[in-house]
Amino acid sequence: MIYRSTFIKKSISTRVLAIAMIFFASFMSQNVPVQAFGEYEDYYSRNNILLYDKSAPSCSAGATKTSASTAGTTSTTEVKVEKTANTDTIFKFLTTTSFSSNNSKPMSDAQAAAVMGNMKAESGLRPEAVEATDRADKGHGLVQWTFGRWNGANGLSPFANSKGKDWTDLTTQLQFLQKELESSEKKIFSDAEWNAAKEPSVAAVRWEVVFERANPDVAHNDVRAGAAVAFYKLYGGTSSGADCAPSSGVVAGSLVKTALYFALDAPADDGKSEKADAKITYQNEKATYNPIGDWSDCGAYIATVVIASGVDKNYPKLGVGNQINYVRAHPELYQVDENPTAEKLKPGDIMYIPAHTTMYTGADKYPSADASWHERVPSVRSSGSAQWMISNGAITARFIGKVAGGGGGGV
């Protein structure tokens, strides 16, 4: 920022014109039914494509869209983003750097996306960006550092000079960002709302309030929030606010989304095995759909996902052995692979070995989700989880049946 951004102001007239054009096009157009894939009546449901699915749940009943902020409600404006070398570098930096002021932990995916959403609004994620303004104190760089944070004794400009680098160097700016977050701007990591935010849109608004401190009249938090959601989805995030999802975490007909909404967003540490350690959605819904079993029981977690999503109400609620026998006994519902490989895995595949079960979700950073009895509550897991299962003789079960109301339950 760090004051205000004319990068956003320039887009206002463009957005107004776009809205007018959309209104005109809507007024003039006629309703033309979508016929693509019409020969497969449940194509959209089976592939979890909700846009054209007339039977898909809407956000009107017990569902939420990303729209919360510190002060009232902040809507999100749809923002298109794409992966570039810069975005890859920034996301990796934020999610792998151990910030001393954050208990030596990196940012979560949602927090990183929130920061990038702000950068998108401030500079378009261009480290060479300079604010277009008549003010002497112009914003510079990714977050538009201004005033003392640009050319003061502890600003970006002298920091870059001390490194023998040009201030436009991306790595140098990320290093300076870390320096600020571990000193003058470390308060973001002690901010209760930032730390509690699970949705990238909510975190984006909090970052603007605490770190950017933009002029409220031109902050355009809807753009920041929308860009944060877009980056989160781009890098494999599964925020319930990134699409239309029930506040309970249950997504009808979707194994993957329900599994991820029930699992902690980062891998749980061993020792985190009590109810209070679990994600609030899992705490709330397990009692309804599968009250038996320990909070850290892997079989109970997978069963809760399968049952709550409506994919298979008869799935055994406990016991990995019982679950293995069940999927083998129901070839009309499950395609069982006795010798799976990593290349054959698809999102929604349930993996089993005699004493453990996990779900392959296919997400970029953490492509599996599971729990471990007396060790940890449900959480996402790294790619090593699926590889470990395969190396220990796992089998997989892929749901191929019909969910009540139409559609499969793969994703």
C-alpha positions as CSV (number, residue, x, y, z in Angstrom):
1,M,0.0,0.0,0.0
2,I,0.8,1.6,2.3
3,Y,-1.6,4.5,2.1
4,R,-3.8,4.0,-0.8
5,S,-3.7,2.5,-4.3
6,T,-4.6,4.2,-7.6
7,F,-4.1,0.8,-9.2
8,I,-7.7,0.0,-7.9
9,K,-9.1,3.5,-8.7
10,K,-8.3,3.1,-12.3
11,S,-10.5,0.0,-12.5
12,I,-13.6,1.7,-11.2
13,S,-14.8,3.2,-14.5
14,T,-14.0,0.0,-16.3
15,R,-16.1,-2.0,-13.9
16,V,-19.0,0.5,-14.2
17,L,-18.9,0.1,-18.0
18,A,-18.7,-3.6,-17.7
19,I,-21.7,-3.7,-15.4
20,A,-23.7,-1.6,-17.9
21,M,-22.8,-3.9,-20.8
22,I,-23.8,-7.0,-18.8
23,F,-27.1,-5.4,-17.9
24,F,-27.8,-4.5,-21.6
25,A,-26.8,-8.0,-22.8
26,S,-29.0,-9.6,-20.2
27,F,-32.0,-7.4,-21.3
28,M,-31.5,-8.1,-25.0
29,S,-30.7,-11.8,-24.8
30,Q,-33.2,-14.7,-25.0
31,N,-33.0,-17.8,-22.8
32,V,-31.2,-20.6,-24.7
33,P,-31.0,-23.9,-22.8
34,V,-27.6,-25.4,-22.4
35,Q,-27.5,-28.7,-24.3
36,A,-23.9,-29.8,-23.9
37,F,-23.5,-33.3,-22.6
38,G,-27.3,-33.6,-22.7
39,E,-27.2,-37.3,-23.3
40,Y,-25.9,-37.7,-19.8
41,E,-28.6,-36.4,-17.6
42,D,-26.5,-36.4,-14.5
43,Y,-23.3,-35.3,-16.1
44,Y,-23.0,-32.0,-14.1
45,S,-23.9,-33.7,-10.7
46,R,-21.5,-36.5,-11.3
47,N,-18.7,-34.1,-11.9
48,N,-19.7,-31.7,-9.1
49,I,-20.3,-28.9,-11.7
50,L,-22.9,-26.8,-9.9
51,L,-23.3,-23.8,-12.2
52,Y,-25.7,-25.6,-14.6
53,D,-27.0,-28.2,-12.2
54,K,-30.6,-27.5,-11.6
55,S,-30.7,-29.9,-8.6
56,A,-27.6,-28.4,-6.9
57,P,-28.0,-26.9,-3.5
58,S,-28.1,-23.1,-3.5
59,C,-26.6,-20.8,-0.9
60,S,-30.1,-19.8,0.3
61,A,-30.6,-22.6,2.8
62,G,-28.0,-23.1,5.5
63,A,-25.1,-22.1,3.2
64,T,-22.6,-19.4,3.2
65,K,-20.7,-17.3,0.7
66,T,-17.4,-15.5,1.5
67,S,-18.6,-12.2,2.8
68,A,-17.3,-11.5,6.3
69,S,-15.1,-8.7,7.4
70,T,-14.0,-6.9,10.6
71,A,-16.5,-4.1,10.2
72,G,-19.7,-5.4,8.9
73,T,-20.1,-7.4,5.7
74,T,-17.7,-7.2,2.8
75,S,-18.8,-8.7,-0.5
76,T,-16.3,-10.2,-3.0
77,T,-15.8,-9.0,-6.5
78,E,-14.8,-11.7,-9.0
79,V,-11.2,-11.3,-9.9
80,K,-9.4,-13.3,-12.6
81,V,-5.9,-14.4,-11.7
82,E,-3.4,-16.8,-13.3
83,K,-0.2,-18.6,-12.2
84,T,3.0,-16.9,-13.1
85,A,6.6,-17.2,-12.0
86,N,6.0,-14.3,-9.6
87,T,2.8,-15.8,-8.1
88,D,4.5,-19.2,-7.7
89,T,7.5,-17.5,-5.9
90,I,5.3,-15.4,-3.6
91,F,3.0,-18.2,-2.6
92,K,5.8,-20.6,-1.9
93,F,7.7,-17.9,0.1
94,L,4.6,-17.2,2.3
95,T,3.7,-20.8,2.9
96,T,7.2,-22.1,3.6
97,T,9.0,-19.3,5.4
98,S,9.1,-19.7,9.2
99,F,8.2,-16.3,10.5
100,S,9.7,-15.8,14.0
101,S,6.8,-13.7,15.0
102,N,4.4,-16.4,14.0
103,N,5.8,-19.0,16.4
104,S,8.3,-19.9,13.7
105,K,5.5,-21.1,11.4
106,P,4.7,-20.1,7.8
107,M,1.4,-18.6,6.8
108,S,-1.5,-20.9,6.0
109,D,-2.7,-21.2,2.4
110,A,-5.7,-18.9,3.2
111,Q,-3.4,-16.3,4.8
112,A,-1.0,-16.4,1.9
113,A,-3.8,-16.0,-0.6
114,A,-5.1,-13.1,1.5
115,V,-1.7,-11.4,1.2
116,M,-1.6,-12.0,-2.5
117,G,-5.1,-10.7,-2.9
118,N,-3.9,-7.4,-1.4
119,M,-0.9,-7.4,-3.6
120,K,-3.1,-7.9,-6.6
121,A,-5.1,-4.9,-5.7
122,E,-2.1,-2.8,-4.8
123,S,0.4,-3.5,-7.5
124,G,-0.9,-6.3,-9.7
125,L,1.9,-8.4,-8.0
126,R,4.4,-6.4,-10.0
127,P,7.5,-5.6,-7.8
128,E,8.4,-2.7,-10.1
129,A,5.0,-1.0,-9.7
130,V,5.0,2.7,-8.7
131,E,1.8,4.4,-7.6
132,A,0.4,6.8,-10.2
133,T,-0.2,9.9,-8.1
134,D,0.9,13.5,-7.8
135,R,2.0,13.0,-4.2
136,A,5.7,13.1,-3.5
137,D,5.3,10.0,-1.4
138,K,4.4,7.4,-3.9
139,G,3.7,3.7,-3.2
140,H,6.4,1.3,-4.4
141,G,6.5,-2.4,-5.0
142,L,4.3,-5.4,-4.3
143,V,2.4,-3.8,-1.3
144,Q,3.1,-0.2,-2.3
145,W,5.4,0.8,0.5
146,T,5.0,4.5,1.2
147,F,6.5,7.2,3.4
148,G,9.0,5.9,5.9
149,R,8.3,2.3,4.9
150,W,9.7,3.2,1.5
151,N,12.6,5.6,2.0
152,G,12.9,6.0,5.8
153,A,15.8,4.6,7.7
154,N,14.1,1.2,7.9
155,G,12.4,1.4,4.5
156,L,12.5,-0.8,1.5
157,S,14.9,1.5,-0.5
158,P,17.7,1.5,2.0
159,F,17.1,-2.2,2.7
160,A,17.6,-3.0,-1.0
161,N,20.7,-0.8,-1.1
162,S,22.2,-2.6,1.9
163,K,21.8,-5.9,-0.1
164,G,23.3,-4.4,-3.2
165,K,20.0,-5.0,-5.0
166,D,17.6,-2.9,-7.0
167,W,14.5,-2.1,-5.0
168,T,12.4,-3.8,-7.8
169,D,14.0,-7.2,-7.2
170,L,11.2,-9.6,-6.2
171,T,13.3,-11.7,-3.7
172,T,14.5,-8.5,-2.0
173,Q,11.0,-7.3,-1.5
174,L,9.9,-10.6,0.0
175,Q,12.9,-10.5,2.3
176,F,11.9,-7.0,3.3
177,L,8.3,-8.1,3.9
178,Q,9.7,-10.8,6.2
179,K,11.8,-8.2,8.0
180,E,8.7,-6.0,8.6
181,L,6.6,-9.0,9.7
182,E,9.2,-9.9,12.3
183,S,9.6,-6.4,13.6
184,S,7.6,-3.3,13.0
185,E,4.6,-5.1,11.5
186,K,4.6,-8.3,13.6
187,K,1.3,-7.3,15.2
188,I,-0.5,-9.0,12.4
189,F,0.5,-12.4,13.8
190,S,-1.0,-11.5,17.2
191,D,-4.2,-10.2,15.7
192,A,-7.0,-12.5,16.9
193,E,-9.2,-12.0,13.8
194,W,-6.3,-12.7,11.4
195,N,-5.3,-15.9,13.3
196,A,-8.9,-17.1,13.4
197,A,-9.7,-16.4,9.8
198,K,-10.2,-19.6,7.8
199,E,-11.6,-17.9,4.7
200,P,-9.1,-16.1,2.4
201,S,-11.6,-13.2,1.9
202,V,-11.9,-12.6,5.6
203,A,-8.1,-12.8,6.0
204,A,-7.6,-10.4,3.1
205,V,-9.7,-7.7,4.8
206,R,-7.9,-8.1,8.0
207,W,-4.5,-7.8,6.3
208,E,-5.7,-4.6,4.7
209,V,-6.8,-3.2,8.1
210,V,-3.7,-4.2,10.1
211,F,-0.9,-4.2,7.5
212,E,-1.9,-2.1,4.6
213,R,-3.9,0.5,6.4
214,A,-5.5,1.8,3.2
215,N,-7.7,4.9,3.0
216,P,-11.1,3.4,3.7
217,D,-12.6,5.5,0.9
218,V,-10.6,3.8,-1.8
219,A,-9.6,0.5,-0.1
220,H,-12.0,-1.6,-2.3
221,N,-11.9,-4.6,0.0
222,D,-14.3,-6.4,-2.3
223,V,-11.5,-6.6,-4.9
224,R,-8.9,-7.7,-2.3
225,A,-11.2,-10.4,-1.0
226,G,-12.2,-11.6,-4.5
227,A,-8.6,-11.8,-5.5
228,A,-7.7,-13.7,-2.3
229,V,-10.4,-16.3,-3.1
230,A,-9.2,-16.6,-6.6
231,F,-5.6,-17.2,-5.6
232,Y,-6.7,-19.7,-2.9
233,K,-8.6,-21.7,-5.5
234,L,-5.7,-21.4,-8.0
235,Y,-3.3,-23.0,-5.6
236,G,-5.6,-25.8,-4.6
237,G,-7.3,-24.3,-1.6
238,T,-10.8,-25.6,-0.6
239,S,-12.3,-22.7,1.2
240,S,-16.0,-23.0,1.9
241,G,-16.2,-19.3,0.9
242,A,-14.6,-19.9,-2.5
243,D,-17.9,-21.4,-3.7
244,C,-21.4,-22.1,-2.4
245,A,-21.0,-24.5,0.5
246,P,-23.1,-25.3,3.6
247,S,-21.9,-23.8,6.8
248,S,-22.0,-27.3,8.3
249,G,-19.2,-28.4,5.9
250,V,-21.5,-31.1,4.4
251,V,-21.6,-30.9,0.6
252,A,-24.3,-33.2,-0.8
253,G,-22.9,-35.8,-3.2
254,S,-19.3,-34.7,-2.8
255,L,-16.8,-36.9,-1.0
256,V,-13.8,-34.7,-1.6
257,K,-15.4,-31.4,-0.5
258,T,-17.0,-32.8,2.6
259,A,-13.7,-34.5,3.5
260,L,-11.8,-31.3,3.2
261,Y,-14.4,-29.2,5.0
262,F,-14.2,-31.7,7.9
263,A,-10.4,-31.8,8.0
264,L,-8.0,-29.2,9.4
265,D,-6.5,-27.1,6.7
266,A,-2.9,-27.9,7.6
267,P,-1.5,-31.3,8.7
268,A,-2.2,-32.0,12.4
269,D,0.6,-32.7,14.8
270,D,0.7,-35.9,16.7
271,G,-0.9,-35.4,20.1
272,K,-3.8,-33.4,18.6
273,S,-6.3,-36.1,19.2
274,E,-9.2,-34.6,21.3
275,K,-12.5,-33.2,20.2
276,A,-11.3,-29.6,20.8
277,D,-8.4,-30.2,18.4
278,A,-10.8,-31.1,15.5
279,K,-12.2,-28.6,13.0
280,I,-15.4,-27.1,14.2
281,T,-17.4,-28.5,11.3
282,Y,-16.3,-32.0,12.2
283,Q,-17.1,-31.5,15.8
284,N,-20.6,-30.4,15.0
285,E,-21.5,-33.0,12.3
286,K,-19.9,-36.1,13.6
287,A,-22.4,-36.2,16.5
288,T,-25.2,-36.1,13.9
289,Y,-23.9,-38.6,11.3
290,N,-21.6,-40.9,13.2
291,P,-21.5,-40.4,17.0
292,I,-19.5,-43.6,17.6
293,G,-15.8,-43.8,17.4
294,D,-12.9,-41.7,18.7
295,W,-12.3,-38.2,17.4
296,S,-9.0,-39.4,16.0
297,D,-10.3,-42.7,14.5
298,C,-9.5,-42.8,10.8
299,G,-12.3,-45.2,10.0
300,A,-14.8,-43.0,11.8
301,Y,-13.6,-39.9,9.9
302,I,-14.0,-41.6,6.5
303,A,-17.3,-43.1,7.4
304,T,-18.6,-39.7,8.6
305,V,-17.6,-38.1,5.3
306,V,-19.2,-40.9,3.2
307,I,-22.5,-40.9,5.2
308,A,-22.8,-37.1,5.7
309,S,-22.3,-36.4,2.0
310,G,-25.1,-38.8,1.2
311,V,-22.9,-40.9,-1.0
312,D,-23.6,-44.1,0.9
313,K,-25.8,-44.0,4.0
314,N,-25.0,-47.7,4.7
315,Y,-21.2,-47.4,4.8
316,P,-19.9,-49.0,8.0
317,K,-19.4,-46.4,10.7
318,L,-16.4,-48.0,12.4
319,G,-13.7,-50.5,11.7
320,V,-11.4,-50.4,8.7
321,G,-11.7,-54.2,8.3
322,N,-15.5,-53.8,8.2
323,Q,-15.2,-51.1,5.6
324,I,-12.8,-53.1,3.4
325,N,-15.2,-56.1,3.5
326,Y,-18.1,-53.8,2.7
327,V,-16.7,-52.2,-0.4
328,R,-15.5,-55.6,-1.7
329,A,-19.0,-56.9,-1.2
330,H,-20.7,-54.1,-3.2
331,P,-19.2,-54.0,-6.7
332,E,-22.4,-52.1,-7.8
333,L,-21.3,-49.2,-5.6
334,Y,-17.5,-49.4,-5.5
335,Q,-14.8,-50.1,-8.0
336,V,-12.1,-51.8,-6.0
337,D,-8.5,-51.8,-7.1
338,E,-6.4,-54.4,-5.4
339,N,-3.1,-53.1,-6.8
340,P,-3.3,-49.3,-7.2
341,T,-0.5,-47.0,-8.2
342,A,-0.1,-43.3,-7.6
343,E,-0.8,-42.6,-11.3
344,K,-4.2,-44.3,-11.1
345,L,-5.5,-42.3,-8.1
346,K,-8.5,-40.1,-8.6
347,P,-10.0,-37.5,-6.2
348,G,-12.5,-39.3,-4.0
349,D,-10.6,-42.6,-3.9
350,I,-10.7,-44.2,-0.5
351,M,-7.5,-46.0,0.4
352,Y,-7.2,-48.9,2.9
353,I,-4.6,-51.0,4.6
354,P,-5.7,-53.4,7.4
355,A,-5.2,-50.8,10.1
356,H,-5.7,-47.5,8.4
357,T,-7.8,-45.6,5.8
358,T,-7.4,-42.3,4.1
359,M,-9.0,-40.3,1.3
360,Y,-7.2,-39.1,-1.8
361,T,-8.5,-35.6,-2.5
362,G,-6.1,-34.6,-5.3
363,A,-5.4,-31.1,-3.9
364,D,-2.1,-29.6,-5.0
365,K,-0.3,-29.1,-1.7
366,Y,-2.0,-31.6,0.5
367,P,-3.6,-34.3,-1.7
368,S,-4.9,-36.6,1.1
369,A,-7.0,-36.3,4.2
370,D,-7.2,-38.7,7.2
371,A,-7.0,-39.1,10.9
372,S,-4.9,-41.4,13.1
373,W,-6.2,-43.2,16.1
374,H,-5.0,-41.7,19.4
375,E,-2.5,-39.6,17.4
376,R,-4.3,-36.8,15.5
377,V,-7.7,-35.6,14.4
378,P,-8.7,-35.4,10.7
379,S,-6.5,-33.1,8.7
380,V,-5.0,-32.7,5.2
381,R,-1.8,-34.7,4.5
382,S,1.1,-34.4,2.1
383,S,1.6,-36.5,-1.0
384,G,3.7,-38.9,1.1
385,S,0.6,-40.2,2.8
386,A,-0.8,-41.8,-0.4
387,Q,2.6,-43.1,-1.4
388,W,3.0,-44.6,2.1
389,M,-0.3,-46.4,1.8
390,I,0.5,-47.8,-1.6
391,S,3.9,-49.0,-0.4
392,N,2.2,-50.8,2.4
393,G,-0.1,-52.7,0.1
394,A,-3.2,-50.5,0.1
395,I,-6.3,-51.1,-2.0
396,T,-8.6,-48.4,-3.2
397,A,-12.3,-48.1,-3.5
398,R,-13.9,-45.6,-6.0
399,F,-17.6,-44.9,-5.6
400,I,-19.4,-45.6,-8.9
401,G,-23.0,-45.8,-7.7
402,K,-25.7,-43.2,-7.6
403,V,-26.3,-40.7,-4.9
404,A,-29.9,-40.3,-3.8
405,G,-31.3,-37.5,-6.1
406,G,-28.9,-38.4,-8.9
407,G,-25.2,-38.1,-9.5
408,G,-22.1,-39.9,-8.4
409,G,-20.0,-39.0,-5.4
410,G,-16.4,-38.9,-6.7
411,V,-15.6,-35.2,-6.2
